Amino acid sequence: MEGEIDAAIRAIQDAVRFLQSVCLHTQTNPQVLARLDALKTIAWQWPSIERRFTAHLVAEADPHQFGEACWREVLSLRLRITRAEANRRLRAARRFGPRRALTGEELPAELAHVAEAVADGRLGPEHENVIRKTLDRLPGWVDDATRDRIEADLTAHGSNLDADGLRKVAQHLVDLIDPDGAEPDEDLQQRRRSLVVGPQGSDGMREVRGRVDPVTGALLDVVIAKHGAPHTRDGELDTRSQEQRNHDALRTALSIAVDSKEMG
């Protein structure tokens, strides 16, 4: 079996090299388009293989065997990927890869319908994200059987729609199940709040990103409404974009706060 796996990987590598150099001038445009579609299907299938290998490794081995404390570090170092990408692969393997029971037998994936469709090349990463996020948004009172049925329905729709079309179907299903929407979860909001101020770049600028809670968001709305509205100066129109006005409004508010001496 070990030799067969290595032979299959070499065959894939040989096929990739052939396709990278093959002459396309003898092909008609419809033929090229059809082969692009076939290549897309292969690309959509590929994650199912990675997840199977990753899930097996996590279930059967210990990261300390590879000199690391956790699988994130093992994958990051051995595959030369970022820690964020390693975490993403591990999460995907847990949710879409095969599982093992305590007695050792292999179980279907947590999201078995999606996993099967990905293995067949019927769903791509964007479809997968739509279905995953939709299931995560469902209220807690939705039982497992209903969740499974929704997953199956969305998988079937996704096999015939692009991700944008599937997103509309998913939103319709969520609206039917929970027309009033979920109640805001204050604890969840507080766990998700964040503000990251990046280092100063060579151009002197800093990248800022994050998520703000409702109170902070309301305060930002007031600041932008007060200091970010377009205005004329010396008879000239305000040519700033909305994003630039938002920036300048925040800068004004911070200047007012610092100048107030409240910060010591």
VEXTOR-940317 format. One record per residue (C-alpha): x, y, z. Coordinates in steps of 0.1 Angstrom, whole numbers, plus 5000, padded with zeros to 4 digits. Layout:
XYZ...
//
This chain:
500050005000502850245009504350204974501050254958500450584976503850714966503250594930499950774929501551104942504351074915501651014889499851334900503151524899503851394864500351484852500751834866504151884848502551754815499651994818501952284826503752234793501152084770500452264737496952414736497052544700495552224687492552254711489352424702488152694727485152474738487652194745489852424766486752554785485652194791489052104805489052404827485852274842487451934847490452094864488152294886486451974897489751824906490752144926487452114945488051744953491651804965490751925000489051595008492351425003494251665025491651645052491751265052495451265056495351535083492551365103494451035102497651195114495951375143494051055153496950815151500051015162501251265188502751605178505551535202506751265179507751545155509251765182506452005186503852065214500752085191499651995156499452355145503252385150503952055132501852155101503152515101506852405101506652085080504352225053505752585054502352735060501353005084499952915118496653065108496552835077497552535099494652605123492252645093493352305080492952135114489452285118488452165084489851815090487851795123484551905106484851775071487351485075486651125086486351055124487050755145484950615172486350515206486350155194488450245164486050225135485950505110482850735112481550985086482551345088480651585111479251755080478951435060476751565032479251855025482251625028480751375003479951654978483451804981484951454975482851434944483851774932480351914934481052184959483952434961485452624991482952914987479952674988481452505018481852835037478252935030476952605043479252605074478352965083474652895078474652595101476652795127474053075126471052845134469452895168470352655195466852505196467152355161467551985166470251765150467851595126466751935112470352055110471151745090468251805067469252165061472852065054471551805029469252055012471952325009474452064996471951964969471252334959475052404960475552134934473652344909474352704920477252934924478153044959476153374956473053184946473552934974473853224999470453354989468853004994470552975027469353315039465753215029466052895049467353075080464553335076461953055075463352885106463953205127462053495111462753725141466453655141468553545171468653755202471953945206474353755227476154005249478753755262479553655226479854025216482354085244484453785235484553895198485454255205488954345193491154625180494554555163496854845155499654725132503254855132504155165113504955085077507655235054505055495043504355595079500855445079499455185102496754925095493854915120491354635120488854485145485354435157483554675181480654605204477354795201478255075225481555145208479855125174477255375185479955615198481755585164478455665146478155985167481856085160481456025122478156205121479656505139483156525124482856315093480256495073481356655040481857025042483057315020486157525029486857855012484157774987485757444976483857114976484956835000486656584977487456325005485955975002483655845029486555635042488855935044486156135062485755845087489455845093489556225098486556215122488255955144491456155144489556465155487856285183491156135195492656485194489856625215490156345240493956395243493656775245491056745273493856645297491656365311494456115301497056285323
//
